[in-house]
Amino acid sequence: MIGLDDGSGTSLIGTSTSIRDGTDGIISWGRWTNGVTGGTGIFGGLDTRGAPLHGVAGLPTPNMPTGSASYSMIGATPPSCSPSCAATVNSSSLFVTFDTNRVDMSLDITVAGFRYITTNPALLTISGSGFSGTGTLSGGCGASLLAKGFFAGDAAARAGLAYHLGTSFEQVNGAIAYTK
C-alpha cells in the first residue's frame, strides 16, 4: 500500500496509479494519476484523473549544513496545467544560505506557449529541514508562485519541492528535484 503522511493524516494512493518520473537513490519524484486517492490526509479523496498529485520523497537529512550551497535541477515531473494546456519546466535552481534560513529559487517554465521566468529569485524560508514561500514570474501576463520543499540526504545533498504556478488563465502544478 502506497501512502504518505501529510501532517494531517495519511493519504493513500487509492485507485490512482503511481508514476515514478525519476530517482537517484537519495531523492525520487513522481505523480499519482488516473484515479481517486484514499485515506484521511489532506490529499485523501483527491480526483487525480484530470490533475495528477505531484510529489517528491527523499531520505532524511540527519545533519543540516552551514554556509551556502547551489543546487541544480536533476529532474521534474511533467507539469499539470488546468485548463488543459501544455507546460514544460525549462530549468530551475536554488541558492541556499543555511545560516540565514534563506532559499533563492529561480524557475524558467513554458505554459501554453508563453515563457515565464523569475525576474528576482523567489524567496523561500527554511524551517527545520523544510522550506516554503512565494514569488512572481514575468512573461505572458505574469504569474504567482507558491513553493514548498525539503532537504534530503546527508548534509542536505538534495532538495525537492512541489510548486503551484498561477497565471491569469492557467493553474500549473508540479514537482522538482535538485542536487548540490
C-alpha positions in Angstrom: 0.0 0.0 0.0 1.5 3.3 -1.1 0.8 6.3 1.2 2.2 9.5 2.6 1.9 11.2 6.0 1.0 14.7 5.0 0.8 16.1 8.6 -3.0 15.9 8.8 -3.3 12.2 8.4 -2.2 9.6 5.9 -3.2 9.9 2.2 -3.3 6.7 0.3 -2.9 6.1 -3.4 -6.4 4.6 -3.6 -7.4 3.8 -7.2 -4.7 6.2 -8.6 -1.6 4.9 -10.4 1.8 5.8 -9.1 4.3 7.0 -11.7 7.9 7.5 -10.7 9.4 10.1 -13.0 13.0 9.8 -11.6 15.2 8.8 -8.7 18.9 8.8 -7.8 18.8 6.7 -4.6 18.5 9.8 -2.3 15.5 11.6 -3.8 12.6 10.5 -6.0 9.9 12.5 -7.9 6.7 11.4 -9.4 2.9 11.6 -9.6 -0.3 9.8 -8.6 -2.7 9.9 -11.5 -5.8 8.5 -13.2 -7.9 7.6 -10.1 -9.0 8.8 -6.7 -6.8 8.9 -3.6 -7.9 7.5 -0.3 -7.0 7.9 3.4 -7.6 10.6 6.0 -4.9 13.1 5.0 -5.3 16.4 3.2 -4.9 14.6 -0.1 -7.5 11.9 0.6 -10.4 11.8 -1.8 -8.5 13.8 -4.5 -9.5 13.0 -8.1 -6.3 12.6 -10.0 -7.8 11.8 -13.4 -7.7 15.4 -14.5 -5.0 16.8 -12.3 -2.2 14.5 -11.0 -0.9 14.8 -7.5 2.8 15.7 -7.8 5.4 14.8 -5.2 9.0 14.4 -4.1 10.3 12.0 -1.4 13.8 11.7 0.0 16.0 10.2 2.7 16.1 12.2 5.9 18.7 14.9 6.5 20.4 14.0 9.8 22.7 17.0 9.8 21.9 20.4 8.3 24.9 22.2 6.9 26.0 25.8 7.5 27.2 28.3 4.9 25.7 28.4 1.5 25.2 26.0 -1.4 24.0 26.0 -5.0 21.5 23.3 -6.2 20.8 22.4 -9.8 17.7 20.6 -11.2 18.2 16.9 -11.7 14.6 16.2 -12.7 10.9 17.3 -12.7 7.5 15.8 -13.1 5.7 16.8 -16.3 3.6 19.8 -15.1 -0.2 19.6 -14.9 -2.0 22.5 -16.4 -5.6 23.5 -15.9 -7.5 24.2 -18.1 -5.8 21.7 -20.4 -2.6 23.2 -21.9 1.0 22.2 -22.4 3.6 23.1 -19.8 7.3 22.4 -19.5 9.9 23.2 -16.8 12.9 24.5 -18.8 15.2 25.0 -15.8 15.3 25.7 -12.1 17.9 26.2 -9.5 18.3 27.0 -5.8 20.8 29.1 -3.9 20.6 28.3 -0.2 22.1 30.3 2.6 21.7 28.0 5.6 23.0 30.5 8.2 20.2 33.0 7.4 17.5 30.3 6.6 17.1 31.7 3.0 16.5 29.9 -0.3 16.6 31.8 -3.5 14.7 29.9 -6.2 15.0 30.5 -9.9 12.4 29.0 -12.3 12.0 29.1 -16.1 8.8 27.4 -17.3 6.8 27.5 -20.5 3.0 27.4 -20.1 0.6 27.4 -23.1 3.4 28.7 -25.4 4.4 31.6 -23.0 7.7 31.5 -21.2 7.6 32.6 -17.5 10.9 33.4 -15.7 11.6 34.6 -12.1 12.8 38.1 -12.5 14.2 38.1 -9.0 14.6 34.7 -7.3 11.6 33.6 -5.3 12.5 34.0 -1.6 11.7 30.9 0.4 12.3 30.5 4.1 13.9 27.4 5.8 12.3 25.9 8.8 14.0 22.8 10.1 14.8 20.6 7.1 12.0 22.2 5.0 11.4 25.5 3.2 8.5 27.4 1.7 7.5 30.7 0.2 6.1 32.7 -2.7 7.4 34.6 -5.7 6.4 36.2 -9.0 7.4 35.4 -12.6 7.5 37.6 -15.6 6.2 36.7 -19.1 2.8 36.2 -20.6 0.5 38.1 -18.2 2.8 37.4 -15.2 2.4 34.6 -12.7 2.4 33.9 -9.0 4.4 31.1 -7.5 3.9 29.1 -4.3 6.6 26.5 -3.4 7.1 24.1 -0.5 10.1 21.8 -0.3 12.6 20.0 1.9 16.2 18.9 2.0 17.2 15.2 1.7 20.3 13.1 2.3 23.4 13.7 4.3 24.3 17.4 4.8 21.3 18.3 2.6 22.8 16.7 -0.5 19.5 17.0 -2.3 16.4 19.2 -2.3 12.9 18.7 -3.6 9.8 20.9 -3.9 6.3 20.9 -5.1 5.0 24.1 -6.7 1.9 25.8 -7.8 2.0 28.5 -10.5 -1.0 30.7 -11.2 -1.3 32.8 -14.3 -4.3 34.9 -15.4 -5.6 31.9 -17.4 -3.9 28.7 -16.1 -3.1 26.8 -12.9 0.1 24.7 -13.1 1.3 22.1 -10.6 4.5 20.0 -10.5 7.5 18.8 -8.5 11.2 19.4 -9.0 14.3 17.5 -7.6 17.7 19.2 -7.1 21.3 18.2 -6.4 24.1 20.2 -4.7 
